[in-house]
Amino acid sequence: MSNKMAKWFFTDFDGTLRNSRNKDLSLNPKDHQFVLDFMEQGNVLTVATARPYMQIKNFLKKHYNLVPDYLICSNGSCVYDKTGKLLYDNPIPQREQNELFKLLKSFHEHLIGVIYTTIDKEEVLFHKTWNEELRDAYFGMMPENDSLESLEKQAILSMRIIVDEVLKERIEKLVEKFKSTIGCFIFNFADGIYIDITCIKTTKGQAIRELQRFVNFADADVIVAGDDVNDLSMFEEFYESSYLVKQERNESFRDRAKKIVDQIHEIEVE
């Protein structure tokens, strides 16, 4: 089937393709078969995730023998094809990165951890409460136990900063100051408040638009699925074919997608 006729399925990973309601965090067998059949029929699968490229690529292959046609990583900061070719990247501007580091150094006692991604590297810089559960959640990654200074000259695609409430408020003010150039997503987890920082033009929805510049596919052939706030941009860009996977945490914004499902195998592909 040609790309012009194919359907393009863009799915989030955590909570969507790998549904967090499954206690062992494995793929639901019906969901797994759904994506395998989807690709077998000549359609195009893209996993769009907050996770960095090598981490998600290796995990999908090792645990599910799944090789998507494309990967949108770090909340849309970069797009790769299945051969590993980088098609698009959008790092945090250097001025804003410097201001962020300055703030983090000033409030270091309120900083729990930093996880970062560049084109060449994806690491846990440090984390004050790192444990086995976090190691498993990040697919075996371990902290470098390095300083913020080691990152100052690098082109960073995305940063996940784990903080307390005091530093959260300071970062929100910084993002507001530079709202034309950087943006953030905020999540609450047991080990702290997670703030994902990217360039303002970095979203999963925008990354799909960037991919359209390289590959010819129509909006009408796109299907998008997600479960959290960093998936809303996909719903906005492709509302008519948007699916939200129901989770307790997304009750307040379920109206942002056209359809609600419990598992992705419920999605109808025409």
Secondary structure as GFF3:
##gff-version 3
##sequence-region A 1 270
A	DSSP	beta_strand	8	11	.	.	.	ID=ss1
A	DSSP	alpha_helix	29	40	.	.	.	ID=ss2
A	DSSP	beta_strand	44	48	.	.	.	ID=ss3
A	DSSP	alpha_helix	53	64	.	.	.	ID=ss4
A	DSSP	beta_strand	70	73	.	.	.	ID=ss5
A	DSSP	three_ten_helix	74	76	.	.	.	ID=ss6
A	DSSP	beta_strand	78	81	.	.	.	ID=ss7
A	DSSP	beta_strand	86	89	.	.	.	ID=ss8
A	DSSP	alpha_helix	94	106	.	.	.	ID=ss9
A	DSSP	three_ten_helix	108	110	.	.	.	ID=ss10
A	DSSP	beta_strand	111	117	.	.	.	ID=ss11
A	DSSP	beta_strand	122	127	.	.	.	ID=ss12
A	DSSP	alpha_helix	132	137	.	.	.	ID=ss13
A	DSSP	three_ten_helix	148	151	.	.	.	ID=ss14
A	DSSP	beta_strand	158	163	.	.	.	ID=ss15
A	DSSP	alpha_helix	165	177	.	.	.	ID=ss16
A	DSSP	beta_strand	182	189	.	.	.	ID=ss17
A	DSSP	beta_strand	192	199	.	.	.	ID=ss18
A	DSSP	alpha_helix	204	214	.	.	.	ID=ss19
A	DSSP	three_ten_helix	219	221	.	.	.	ID=ss20
A	DSSP	beta_strand	222	226	.	.	.	ID=ss21
A	DSSP	three_ten_helix	229	231	.	.	.	ID=ss22
A	DSSP	alpha_helix	232	237	.	.	.	ID=ss23
A	DSSP	three_ten_helix	239	241	.	.	.	ID=ss24
A	DSSP	beta_strand	242	245	.	.	.	ID=ss25
A	DSSP	three_ten_helix	248	256	.	.	.	ID=ss26
A	DSSP	beta_strand	259	261	.	.	.	ID=ss27
A	DSSP	three_ten_helix	264	266	.	.	.	ID=ss28
###
